[in-house]
Structure formats: C-alpha cells, structure tokens
Amino acid sequence: MTFRNFPTPIILAHRGDLAHAPENTLPAFQQAIQKGADGVELDAKLTADGRIIVMHDATVNRTTNGKGRVASMKFDAIRQLDAGSWFSEEFRGTKVPLLEEVFETVGRDKLINIELTNYNTPLNGLALKVCELVKKHNNQEQIIFSSFLRYNLGIVAQALPEVSRGLLTRLGIWSRAFEFTFGLYNALHPHISITSKEKILRVHRLGRRVHTWTVNTAEEALKLQEWGVDGMFTDDPQVILKALGRGG
C-alpha cells in the first residue's frame, strides 16, 4: 500500500490531531483518522523494561502528571500516569499507549509514520525492536519510518528493506543530507522553513519523495501543493484538508 492508495500530497497528523487532543495518545490518533487524515505520525521510545511506547520527549514531565526519564521507567509505572489532563479535563485519565495499540486503533487502511526517537540512547535497540513488532503485525505496507539518525534508518533498511524510510532534516542541512548514502532512505522529511520548490525538484530528480513538517496554515499547504510536495505533516489535519479541498 504505502502511497499508491492515497492522493498527493498525503496528509499525516503530527502526533495525532495535536491541535485538539493530547499528543501521541489514542484519542489524538482516533480524531485524526475521523477527520480524514491519510495517516498519523508518532514518536516511538523504549521503556526501561523494553516496551515500545508512543511519546515524544525523553521524559514524561511535559505530557503526563509524572516525572522521570522514559528510559529509566518501567512500562507499568508509565501506564499509571495521566497523559490527558495536562491538555484539558476532557481527556483526564488518558494513558500513554503502546505502539501496538496504535496499530490496532488506526487500522490497516491508513499510513503510520513511526519516528524513531532514541536520540539520547541511539544504541538501545529501538529500531530493531520496532521492526520486529511491525513484522509481527505484518503491516509493513502501511508503515513509514523516519529519524534524524542515519544509523536508525540503516537498521530499518536491513531489517525491512521494503518499508519506506525518511530522513528528517532541519535548519540548513539539506546539502549534508544529499551526501548521505541514499540506500538508507527513499524520502527526505525537511522542516517547512528549509523547503523550497527548487529543493523539492532536486529530490524528485533523484527519484525520492519529500514530506514536509510541520504545515499548519492553509497558505503553507497551498504553496507546498503548488511546489509538488509529496506529503505534509500537520498539527491540525482538518484545516489542511479543507485548504486542499478534501475536507468540510
């Protein structure tokens, strides 16, 4: 599946429907799908006991009522935390999900971009563990992997060569990105501030895709569509889909 069953550009909800629900939670992913997003983007991390959870930060401090480093906490302790009330009372009691729970919630007919976020612990085995989980669920066709670390994408390329892989880039490192071994990835995921029509054309000439983050206004979406971008990550999928004539 990956991209062939979706319009261009694909619209991926960044950490779910982040503008209207607590990020990286099942309600955020459910709302994004209900609003018509082509898929969701999420952040994968390993707990101290090797469970794959969905959380962006290295600590639980910002998005739960607890404190501590994810890498130092066992899953059962993290599971007891409230990951919703910081956003609003409506989501009080929302739990930090396992990656496999997101698979079940999203279903198989939508895309799931998994960012491998072991930036502080690059040798902890996260990439391989996530690949093993994807193999277990046999949902390779709906998965996109992304990371700022080439190392992670290299592991994925060996373990799941058929799965799409995107190198995240920001600030001014496009030129550096082009020096990387392209076999490790088949897409670039640049920040919107360094995306341009010329750069998109350059990547396309090399037979790779461009998925830009984070696109949150109608003006940005229309400009990127005109430039021929292949995908957009957004905090508010409803706004972007409406701008592109795909939503109410």
N, C-alpha and C positions, 0 to 999 in steps of 0.2 A: 504493500500500500504506500507507505511513506508519503509521497507528494502527489502521485498521479490521480488520486481521487478528490483532490482539493483545488479550489480556484487559486489563481495567483493575483496578489500575494496571499500567502497563508497568514492567518491571524492567530497568534498564540498568546494566551492570557498569562502575563508575567506574575508568577507565584499565585495564579488563580485570578479571580476578579478582585484584585488587590484594592481597588478604589472603594469597594462596597462590602468587603468581608475580610476577616483576619488572614493575612498572607500564609500561603503554604498549609492551609487546612482543608479538610474535605468540603466544608460549606463553600469556600472560595472556589474550589475546582468545580463543584456542582453548579454554582451560579454562572461560572464562565461558560460551561457547556450549554446551560439553559439559554444563555443569551446569544448563542450561535457561534462562539469561537471555534476555530478549526482544531484547536487543541490547547494544551496548557504547558506552561514552563514551571519547573520546580527545582529545588535545591536538595541534593542528597548528601547525607552525612552518616558517619558511623558512630554508634554509642560505644561506651567502654566495653560492653559485652557483645559487640559485633553485629548489632541490629541496624538495619538501614532505615533511618528516619528522614522525614522531609522538614528541613529547617535551613534558613539562610545563614544566620550568624554562627560564629564559633561558640557563643554562649547562649543560654536560654533567657538571659536577662531581659532583652527588649520585647520579646513576643510571648512571654509567659509570666506567671506570677512567682516564678522561682529564680534562682541564681545558680550559676555554675557553668563550667565548660562542658559542652556536649561530649567531647572525647573522654571526659573523666566521670561521666554519669552513666549508670545502667539504665536500660530502657524502662524498666518498671518504675523507676523514680521519675523519669521524664514523663511517662504516661499519666502520672498522677497530677501533673501540673495543668493549670488552666491557660489555654492558649488563645482564648477568645475575648475575655472581659477587658483586656487592655484596649481592644478595638471599640467595643460597645457592649452594653449589657445584654443586647440581643444574642450575643454569641458566648455568653458566660457558660463555662463548662466544656467548651470545645477542646478536644485533645490534639496533641501532636501526633500526626499519622505516620504509620509505616509506609514505605514506598509501595509495598504490595497492596495496601488498602487503597492507595490512589489508583492503581491499575484497575481494581475492582470497581471503584466509583466512576472513573472516566469511561470504562468500557473499551471495546476494541475498535470502534469506528472513528476514533479521534486520535490526533497526534499527542505524544507526550515527550517534551524536551526535558531531559534529565541533565542538569548541570552538576558535574562532579566537583564538589566544593571543599575538597580536603586540602585547601591551600596552606594551612598551618601544619598539616600532617600528611605530606604528599606520599609517604611510603607506607601508609596504613592499610593498603589493600582494598580501598574503597572501589576503585574502578573494576577490578576483577570480581568482587562480590556482587556489584550491581549487574555485571554481565551474566553472572551465574543465575541471578534472580530473573533476568529477562529470559534466559534460556528455559528456566523452569516454567515460566508463564507462556512461553512460545509466542511472544508478542513483538518479535523483532521488527516486523513491518511497520509498526506504529511509533517506533522509538527514534528519537534524535538525541545524540549525546553532545554535550558542549562542555568546554572548560577553558580556562586561561592557561592551563598547564598542557604543553605538548605531551608530556610523559603520560598523562591520563589517556589522551587520545590515541597514543601509540599502543597502550594496553588494549583498548577497545578495538583498534584496528586488527590486532592479532586474534582476540577472542571472538569478536563478532564483526568480521570484515564486511558483512552485508548491511550493517546498520549505518545510517547517516551520522557524520561527525562534524561538528562545527567548532572552529577556533574562535574564542571570544577575544576581541581586541578593543582597546580604548586609548584615549589620548592620542598620541601621534604615531602609533607603532605599526601602521599598515605596511610600510616598506620592510620592516623587520619581519612581519608576518609572511611576506612573499618569499623570504629567504628560507622559510621552513620547508621541510620535506612534505610535499603535497599528499603523499601517500597516507599520511596520518589523518587527513581530514578532507572533506569534499565540500565544505562551505566555510565562509567567514561570517562571524557574528559581530559586526562593529557597533560601537556606540553611535547614536544618531549624530553627535557633534562632529564626527570624523567621516561621515558618509557623504558621498557626492556622486553625481551622475557619472563622472569620469571614472571614479574608482569602481563603481558597480560594473561599468562596461569592461574595465580591465579584468575583473574577476570572471565575468561571463566569457571573455575571450579565452580564459584558461579552463573553461568548462566547469566552473564551480558556482555555487549559489551564494547569495547574500541575504542574510536575515538580520535586520537592524533592531537595536534596542536603545532606549525604551520610547515608544511612539505613543504620545498621549493627546495630541490635538488633531482636529480634522485637517488643518493646514499642513501639518507634517505628513499625515497619511497620504493626502492627495499629491504632495510633492514627490514623495518616495514612490508612489504608484506610477507617476509620470516618468520617473527615472528608471523604472523597470526592476525595482527591488523584488526579491522572491518571497520575502516574509517579513513580518513585523511582530515584535514583542510589545505588548501594551498592558498598562495597569488597568485600563478601562475598555474592555473589548466592545461594549455596546456603542460607545462614542465612535470608535474607529470603524466598526462595521457599518454604522449609519453613514459615516462620511463617504465610504466606498460604495454606498448603495446596496448594502447587503443586510441592513437591519432596519427595524421600525423606529 
